[in-house]
Amino acid sequence: MRLFWFVLLIVLIVFCDQASKLWLARHFSLYESWPVIPGFLSLTYLTNTGAAFGLLAGHPAWWRQVFFVGVTVAALVVIVVMHHRLRKRSGLYTLGFGLIAGGALGNLIDRIRLGSVVDFLDVYVGSHHWPAFNVADSAISTGVCLVLIFSFFFEKERGKTNEESVQK
């Protein structure tokens, strides 16, 4: 049953990510910005040919494409294997890994289709801007945080339970 929720979450994240990017492309010109919360959040149509924070953006396009597609496919394989191994421990692993996989697929679709990733969420305070991101990036970040936090606390509690049963 958790496999169903894992796949459903991936599909939902990819749909929301691609739908938001399609809406943006239809209503904004590249680099156009519209303040949502003045002084804090704007929708700004940007593209990113690099990785997070524009890393590797200066490398040749063919090299970036092969690298990012390969890394994403390898990461997706690892995510599926980890989900398979840990899903019975808690549904939170299903949630976390589903968010990560959905986000990775959303950005992979952009890379294959456009050669870059569409970013549009621009968070800032005054003139200090966080790098722009999208729904897929948000899902990946949230999923990683959930998996790490749950792993830390779950495994810590699990370790205490195992130690107590060994000592008895």
C-alpha positions in Angstrom: 0.0 0.0 0.0 2.9 2.4 0.7 4.1 1.9 -2.8 0.8 3.2 -4.1 1.2 6.4 -1.9 4.9 6.7 -3.0 3.9 6.7 -6.7 0.9 8.9 -6.2 3.0 11.5 -4.4 5.6 11.5 -7.1 2.9 12.0 -9.7 1.3 14.8 -7.7 4.6 16.6 -7.2 5.5 16.3 -10.9 2.0 17.5 -11.9 2.1 20.6 -9.6 5.7 21.4 -10.6 5.0 21.2 -14.3 1.6 22.9 -14.1 3.1 25.9 -12.2 5.9 26.2 -14.7 3.5 26.0 -17.7 1.3 28.7 -16.1 4.3 30.9 -15.5 5.6 30.5 -19.1 2.1 31.4 -20.5 1.7 34.5 -18.3 5.2 35.9 -17.9 8.1 36.9 -20.1 11.6 35.7 -19.2 12.9 37.8 -16.3 9.5 39.4 -15.7 8.7 39.7 -12.0 5.5 40.3 -10.0 5.5 40.9 -6.3 3.3 38.6 -4.3 4.4 39.9 -0.8 6.3 43.2 -1.4 9.7 43.1 0.2 9.6 39.3 0.7 8.3 37.2 -2.2 7.9 37.7 -6.0 7.1 35.4 -8.9 10.1 35.9 -11.3 10.5 33.9 -14.5 14.1 32.6 -14.6 15.9 29.7 -16.1 18.8 27.8 -14.6 21.2 25.8 -16.8 23.3 24.8 -13.8 22.7 22.9 -10.6 21.5 24.4 -7.3 22.5 28.0 -7.0 23.6 28.0 -10.7 26.6 25.7 -10.1 28.2 24.4 -13.3 26.2 26.9 -15.4 29.4 27.9 -17.3 30.2 24.4 -18.6 29.3 23.2 -22.1 25.6 22.5 -22.6 26.1 18.9 -23.8 28.3 18.1 -20.8 25.8 19.6 -18.3 22.9 17.7 -20.0 24.6 14.3 -19.8 25.9 15.0 -16.2 22.6 16.2 -14.8 20.4 13.5 -16.5 22.9 10.8 -15.3 23.1 12.1 -11.8 19.3 12.4 -11.6 18.7 8.9 -12.9 21.2 7.5 -10.5 19.7 9.4 -7.6 16.2 8.2 -8.5 17.5 4.6 -8.5 19.0 5.2 -5.0 15.7 6.8 -3.8 13.6 3.8 -5.0 16.0 1.3 -3.3 16.0 3.3 -0.1 12.2 3.6 -0.1 11.9 -0.2 -0.7 14.2 -0.9 2.3 12.8 1.6 4.7 9.1 1.9 3.8 8.0 -0.7 6.4 9.6 1.3 9.2 7.4 4.3 8.7 5.1 6.1 6.3 7.3 9.2 6.8 10.0 7.5 4.7 7.4 7.1 2.0 6.5 10.8 2.3 10.1 12.0 2.3 11.3 9.8 -0.5 8.2 10.5 -2.6 8.8 14.3 -2.3 12.4 13.9 -3.3 11.7 11.6 -6.2 8.8 13.8 -7.5 11.0 16.9 -7.3 13.9 15.2 -9.0 11.6 14.1 -11.8 10.0 17.5 -12.2 13.4 19.1 -12.7 14.6 16.3 -14.9 11.6 16.9 -17.3 12.7 20.5 -17.6 16.3 19.6 -18.3 15.3 17.1 -21.0 12.6 19.3 -22.5 14.2 22.7 -22.2 17.9 22.2 -21.4 17.4 24.2 -18.2 15.2 24.3 -15.1 12.5 26.9 -14.8 12.7 28.8 -11.4 10.2 31.4 -10.3 9.9 31.7 -6.5 12.0 34.6 -5.5 12.4 35.1 -1.8 14.2 38.2 -0.5 14.6 40.7 2.3 15.5 44.1 1.0 18.2 43.6 -1.6 19.3 40.2 -0.2 17.8 37.4 -2.4 17.7 33.7 -1.8 18.4 31.9 -5.1 15.2 31.5 -7.1 13.6 28.0 -6.8 10.4 26.1 -7.9 7.9 23.5 -6.7 10.3 20.6 -7.4 13.1 22.3 -5.4 10.7 22.8 -2.5 9.6 19.2 -2.6 13.2 18.0 -2.7 14.3 20.2 0.2 11.2 19.2 2.3 11.7 15.5 1.6 15.4 15.6 2.5 14.6 17.4 5.8 11.8 14.8 6.6 14.0 11.8 5.9 17.0 13.3 7.9 14.9 14.4 10.9 12.9 11.2 11.0 16.0 9.0 10.5 17.8 10.8 13.3 15.0 10.6 15.8 13.6 7.2 14.7 16.9 5.5 14.5 17.9 7.0 17.9 14.8 5.7 19.5 15.1 2.3 17.7 18.7 2.1 19.0 17.6 2.8 22.6 15.0 0.1 22.3 17.5 -2.4 20.9 20.0 -1.6 23.7 17.4 -2.0 26.4 16.3 -5.4 25.1 19.9 -6.6 24.9 20.6 -5.5 28.5 17.6 -7.3 29.9 
